[in-house]
Structures are given as structure tokens and as C-alpha cells.
Amino acid sequence: MRRVLAVSVLLVFLLPTFGRASEARFEETKTFKFRPGGKLTIRALDGSISVRTWGRREVRVHYKKTAWGHSRRRAEERLDDLDVRFHEYGDELEIVVDDWRSGRELSFWDLFNPETWRGSNGGAQVKFEITVPEETDLDISADDSDVDVRRLDGEVDIRVDDGDVELQDVGGPEIRVETDAGDVDLYKVDVSDGLVEISTDEGEVQIENARIAELETETDEGDVAVLKSKVERLSVRTDEGQVELDVEPVGRARYRVVTEQGDVILSLPEDGDYDFDLETDTGRIHSEFDVEIEETDRGERVSATVGRGKHRISVYSDDGDIFLERR
């Protein structure tokens, strides 16, 4: 019995250490006529997606397929399993990556094949560099891919299983980002008349220098930071993570922050009009505003109006402190 156990443990530690002798690649560039205001849809697997803009009425797609194998022949066979297809439907261009190997049941000998242990798609990936007109709607879904979008004006919907998402200088009516594991960074986004919705299971969310009419952010494990931004309506929920808000309320702002485990740092203009409803179940409240802090059974609470009470600020932390700062 001990001998069998020893062999099993040896296999577990040796399998991930097998190397690859060969790598196969294929690159191609395609250009499509495309009307500004159209929609680009991408259905990808592992790799990366980069989207930039230009002034042409075209979409240029450069992609590179890469596959690995213990021999040149096996690497090329694996490369052939990946198929990048393009479909045009009126004002929409669709890019689809198919992996003809996916779905095949593993045999016993596959356990000793090093290609089996590289990524969710078995040692193959596709990297995209795409250039589109500035006015373009994006619909992207991928498995294990980072997504980077710059200088775009359009509706954005991104769903990634495992990968970081970065948006910079992006504006439009709506931005939706969903990841299972990965960070989300938004810089200089302008959705002053629409919704930004971000959801991640494991990952940090950072938004900076943004103008947003309505922001909804939810994380299971990860910090949330909204910095140097103007927001009218805001909802942040996190199970485990710190929340930092350095914001300027606009309109009749309505903010709600809920965290189970984590501190909340809220920095607001000192000359604003606020209606505060702050509570921590097992922590403390620290305030630079002149408000009364009440003790509860195990925590503290603030229910106070500053100025005319125009902006409604509600914060709850089950296990964490609340810091209310003036700037």
C-alpha cells in the first residue's frame, strides 16, 4: 500500500514539470469594411484581446495562434485544432475561435502528455490586436484572456472567466464587465448618461478620473477603489475587501456601500450637503466631519445631516472601520 501511494505522489509532482520541445505559430491580418456605430462581437478562448481605434471605416484584425507540443508534428496538430472564423451580418462583425479538441474525453495516457496540463485549452492560445472605428459597440467573451480597450465610444459588454480587463478613454451609454478571476481597471471613462456595471468573484476593481451617472460594483473577494471621479448614483457590495471612495457627488447623489469584511474610506468635498447613514457592526467610525457618533452593542453608528442634506450617503460594514474624510 505504501509503494502504490509513493508512485501516485511521484506522478503528481512530475507531471507539471515535463517540458515542451516545439512551438508552432500562425499569424494573419484581415481587414473588413465597417460602418462607424456598428458592432464587433468576439468569442475567444485563451490568449489576449487588444482593441484600439482609428479614423477609417474599417476593422483590421491581426491574430497570432500559438500551440505547444513535445514534437513539431504534435505542436502543428494542436495549432490546427484552433480555428478563427469571421462572420459579417449587416453592421456586425463576429469573430469566433473554435477549438476542435475541446470536449474530447481524456484517456489514461493523456495524463502523461504535457500538452494536457497547459491552460484550460491544452497548450494553445490566440492573441488578437484589433483596430476599429472610434464609434463601435463591443461584445466580448473569453475564457483565459486579458482584455485591453482604448479610446472607444460605444456600448461595451465584456465577460471573462480568468483575466484582467482594462478600459481607458472609453465612453458610451453602457459598460458591463464580468470576470470570475481578474482585476478590472477603468481610467478616464465617460458614461455620464448611462450605467457602469462591474462584477468579479476574485479580483480588484479600480476606477479613476471617471464621469459616471450610475455605478454598480460587486465583488466576492477584492478591494474596490473609485478615485477622482464624479458619480451620481453608486452601489458597491463586497464580501471581503476594502472600499475606497474619493468622489465628487453630482446631481442629487445616492451612494450605498455594503461590505461584510473590510474598511470603508470615504473622501468627500468639505463644503458639500450630505445626509449620512453610517453603521459598523463590530468596528469604529472615524469622521473629520462634525457629526455625532453613537455607540451600538458592538459597533458605532452615524445618522446626521451636513448642510442641506442633498446627497444621501449610506455605508454599512459588518466587520471593519468606516473613515469619513474631508478634502
FENJOLIN-V429542 format. One record per backbone hydrogen bond with DSSP energy under -0.5 kcal/mol. NH is the residue of the N-H (numbers start at 1). CO is the residue of the C=O. Records with the same first field share a line. If there is no record, write none. Layout:
BEGIN
NH=CO, CO
END
This chain:
BEGIN
5=1
6=2
7=3
8=4
9=5
10=6
11=7
12=8
13=9
14=10
15=11
16=12
17=14
18=14, 15
21=69
22=69
24=67
26=65
28=63
30=61
32=59
34=57
37=135
38=35
39=91
40=137
41=39, 93
42=139
43=95
44=42, 141
47=144
48=126
49=146
50=128
51=148
52=130
54=132
58=56
59=32
60=131
61=30, 59
62=60, 129
63=28, 61
64=127
65=26
66=125
67=24
68=123
69=22
75=71
76=72
77=73
78=74
79=75
80=76
81=77, 78
82=78, 79
83=98
85=83, 96
87=94
89=87, 92
92=89
93=39
94=87
95=41
96=85
97=43
98=83, 96
100=81, 98
102=99
104=101
111=107, 108
112=109
113=110
114=112
116=113
117=114
118=115
119=117
122=119
123=118
125=66
126=46
127=64
128=48
129=62
130=50
131=60
132=52
134=54
136=134, 153
137=38
138=155
139=40
140=157
141=42
142=159
143=45
145=143
146=47
147=164
148=49
149=166
150=51
151=168
152=169
153=134
154=171
156=174
157=138
158=176
159=140
160=178
161=142, 143
162=143
163=181
165=183
166=147
167=185
168=149
169=187
171=152
172=190
175=195
176=156
177=197
178=158
179=199
180=160, 161
181=161
182=202
184=204
185=165
186=206
187=167
188=208
190=170
191=189, 211
194=191
195=173
196=214
197=175
198=216
199=177
200=218
201=179
202=180
203=221
205=223
206=184
207=225
208=186
209=227
211=189
212=230
213=191
214=194
215=233
216=196
217=235
218=198
219=237
220=200
221=201
222=240
224=242
225=205
226=244
227=207, 225
228=246
229=246
230=210
231=229, 248
232=212
233=213
234=254
235=215
236=256
237=217
238=258
239=219
240=220
241=261
243=263
244=224
245=265
246=226, 244
247=245, 267
248=229
249=247
250=231
253=251
254=232
255=312
256=234
257=314
258=236
259=316
260=238
261=239
262=319
264=321
265=243
266=264, 323
267=245, 265
268=266, 325
272=269
274=272, 306
275=311
276=274, 304
277=313
278=302
279=315
280=300
281=317
282=318
286=322
288=324
291=289
294=292, 301
296=299
300=280
301=294
302=278
304=276
306=274
309=306
311=273
312=253, 310
313=275, 311
314=255, 312
315=277
316=257
317=279
318=259
319=260
322=284
323=264
324=286, 322
325=266, 323
327=268
END
